Amino acid sequence: MLLTIRRDALLKALLLTTGFVEKKQTMPILSNVYIKKSGNQITIISNDMEIQASITFSGEMTGEDFIITLPAKKLQDILKIFPDETDVVFKQDGNKITVKCGATKFTLQSMTADHYPLIRIADTAVCQFTVEQSILKSMLGQIQYAMADKDSRVFLNGMLFEIRNNQLRLIATDAHRLGYVTTPINEIVENCNVIIPRKTIAELYKLLEDSNDTITITIFPNQLSFETTGKQLITKIIEGKYPDYERVIPLGNDKLCLIKRLELLKAIERVGIIGIDKLKTVTFELLPNTLVLTCRNEEQEDSRDEIEITYQHDEQLKVCFNINYVRDLLINSQAENLQWAFFDGQRSVLVTTPNEPNFKAVIMPLRH
């Protein structure tokens, strides 16, 4: 017998480490997950040559020490169908591994762990600092939607981590919208910045817990690592120069309105039912203490709703937005109220949280 282990502990570790593993890889072994047992500890590693995620955990288990690799997705799917709180038994016969729970049994093809290309860090660190996991998770959650996806400008397909004046700044933009969030760093850290791939951000968000425990972030010349108890994520960084985001954040927008976030989100969902046009346009019309929202589709059907806001500027405004950009911002914010700062109907709007200087969002309007 190779191993007997609780199904839930093993499945949890697999779900946290194998999300980015593709079934088809240039190197077939990268479709596998690396599993190492040492004493009563198991280490699970997944790697696609750009990101490597590893989790080490201990618990109730019996069996000999070993290192094997198994098909990541198949093993995950097998464990999912086994009942909760049951024991899973692994047996080895040459390069075949039997996975058994009760009367259910699967035989999987293993590949030699010696051939698994583990990512190792050889460079000297450029800088290192720690952040509370819950703070970093909240920061990522507020802005990760604003990253580009498969943009030809590769540097937009990621998030900027910038350390400046002992502050960690995270910035995401797809050139139509921008998210910016900051937190102070307790250590004295040199100024530096790196662009972290979109895929890494998604994996990091999964690994982080809502706890006060810290995560250590270490920046290397071509890599970056996130490390906390029993967990490590190593990633390549995106080469290139990130846009000057400070130029994008409008400073002169003087027409301010305060809007309850959930009320606006519900109204956006209501007017969006109409099956809006290809541009997915929603029109904001600002009147004294009232926001009118309208949508229209190709069949000349339309929808209209209005909500109470705090807006006491003399000038009435009409601004068109991509409805998905507004929805993404509202869903991912945790604030009760958001302040929207407009200049006119053509320039970017700045969205902030009252009395919270560490968050900013920018949305470019659609021309109308």
URQUI-V85756 format. One record per residue. PSI is psi in whole degrees, -180 to 180 (NA if undefined). Layout:
BEGIN
PSI + PSI
END
This chain:
BEGIN
130 + -48 + 140 + 127 + 155 + 131 + -43 + -41 + -43 + -42 + -41 + -45 + -40 + -44 + -33 + -18 + -17 + 11 + -30 + 0 + 124 + 149 + -36 + 119 + 157 + -35 + 114 + -34 + -21 + -12 + -8 + 161 + 141 + 124 + 124 + 129 + 131 + 110 + -128 + 28 + 141 + 135 + 129 + 129 + 133 + 151 + 135 + 24 + -6 + -38 + 142 + 122 + 134 + 143 + 133 + 129 + 157 + 163 + -165 + 116 + 152 + 159 + 176 + 167 + 144 + 168 + 122 + 168 + 142 + 154 + 120 + -53 + -41 + -45 + -42 + -47 + -38 + -48 + -33 + -34 + -14 + 148 + 153 + 155 + 38 + 163 + 139 + 134 + 130 + 132 + 147 + 137 + 94 + -125 + 17 + 138 + 126 + 131 + 119 + 140 + 114 + -130 + -4 + 132 + 139 + 146 + 122 + 151 + 127 + 161 + 147 + 127 + -24 + -26 + -1 + 123 + 81 + 137 + 128 + 151 + 122 + -20 + 165 + 142 + 141 + -43 + 161 + 140 + 169 + 150 + 147 + 137 + -43 + -35 + -47 + -40 + -43 + -41 + -48 + -44 + -31 + -24 + -6 + -24 + -23 + -7 + 148 + 162 + 115 + 36 + 144 + -24 + 92 + -35 + -18 + -16 + 43 + -175 + 136 + 124 + 114 + 129 + 119 + 126 + 48 + 34 + 140 + 122 + 131 + 131 + 135 + 136 + 149 + 17 + -5 + -20 + 162 + 141 + 139 + 129 + 144 + 160 + 145 + 149 + 135 + -30 + 162 + 116 + 141 + 147 + 134 + 168 + 150 + 154 + 123 + 129 + 149 + -44 + -38 + -42 + -42 + -41 + -40 + -43 + -39 + -38 + -29 + 144 + 157 + 68 + 167 + -4 + 146 + 159 + 136 + 125 + 122 + 124 + 128 + 170 + -39 + 3 + 171 + 142 + 144 + 127 + 130 + 176 + 116 + 2 + 142 + 139 + 122 + 136 + 149 + 158 + 159 + 126 + 146 + 169 + 124 + 147 + 158 + 90 + -27 + -28 + -23 + -25 + 112 + 138 + -21 + 11 + 114 + -4 + 100 + 139 + 148 + 126 + 135 + 124 + -50 + -34 + -43 + -42 + -45 + -40 + -39 + -43 + -37 + -52 + -24 + -11 + -25 + -9 + 65 + 167 + 177 + -28 + -8 + 51 + 135 + 136 + 128 + 126 + 115 + 120 + 170 + 116 + 22 + 137 + 121 + 128 + 131 + 148 + 155 + 149 + -178 + -23 + 11 + 21 + 153 + 169 + 153 + 142 + 162 + 149 + 158 + 137 + 175 + 104 + 113 + 20 + 146 + -35 + 127 + 144 + 148 + 122 + 136 + 135 + 157 + 121 + -32 + -34 + -41 + -44 + -45 + -44 + -46 + -39 + -38 + -12 + 151 + 0 + 150 + -44 + 146 + 139 + 127 + 125 + 114 + 155 + -55 + -165 + -4 + -23 + 162 + 146 + 143 + 125 + 127 + 171 + 127 + 136 + 24 + 88 + -6 + 3 + 135 + 143 + 142 + 133 + 128 + 137 + 162 + 144 + 140 + NA
END
